[in-house]
């Protein structure tokens, strides 16, 4: 199944396959992030990929199980095997401005060397939403890239009780994502469009702190398995109740089909020009990517990311389904 959609100057396609080895081709640059989540090494099964430069990110926080040690080496060996050059990025995942500066500077350098827009391969499976969305937004708007291929491995989460799966600890600091700062009108009302996931009480706290005038919700339905859609809804029931969100203000879209979600957001058209629109990313990574694409298409929403006090170890595994999203600036001259 292939999903296609175009809005404004952007066009995208998505397809799903059962082997990461289906991903093939040459890419100017590859951005990924190592993690204790084993999905970070799913892409290493793509042996027919060739890269100009690999930019793997290795964050400071490690796990006590030795998973990062194992995954770092596998990812590092893969990058050396399939790329002409590797430039690793190190730092705290929470120091978003510093790490983003390193990523942005590296991409500019590569584009200047090649003297043309880049074709980027981006693995969002374990890459924090801030960096993935910033790369896509700034890259496309600035002309650094004219084509982005995004890889995503679906997840199976640990079996648990009715309690929430906690990917983060402490409080969330909400910040805008570079390239997605939107437009602010001081006298206008505030609209929050929230993608929801498993950390419902933290999502509610962020929304309540912002005190928006209107709230809509993007929910992963269907989920990668049926139980996940129900879990996401249940864990956000207080948000629905507190803001009395009607059905016509809820967008239901597949948890992993980013282009399909982008299409659904466009069809719903819940944003209003006379409001300050904020997209709050608390759901799946493909939903966050779809928010970025919708914001780029419209030009006025601000996309927000929650920087946590800490990231917690969750033993997530790939479930055997992999997605490829190809995003292009259809107004740009081809880079090849």
Order of alpha helices (4+ residues) and beta strands (2+ residues): beta-beta-beta-beta-alpha-beta-beta-alpha-beta-alpha-beta-beta-beta-alpha-beta-alpha-alpha-beta-alpha-beta-alpha-beta-beta
